[in-house]
Amino acid sequence: MTTPSNFASVKLPASLVQQAREAAQPLRRSAAGQIEYWATLGRVVEHSGPDGAGGASGD
């Protein structure tokens, strides 16, 4: 019987992983941590609306 895990394996382009390693190093993150950070930013941007204004009027 296997134990449940909070992690999943995914295949990513080697170039993306290398970019994550390079971006993560000065911030003392792992490559996985950097990719998680980028994913979080992407979700925030997508949820802010098509114009990036988050539904604000911009006044």
Number of C-alpha atoms within 10 A of each C-alpha: 3 4 4 6 6 4 6 5 5 5 6 8 7 9 9 12 16 12 13 21 19 15 16 18 12 8 9 11 16 15 19 13 14 21 19 13 15 13 12 12 12 12 11 13 15 13 13 14 12 10 10 12 12 14 11 10 6 6 3
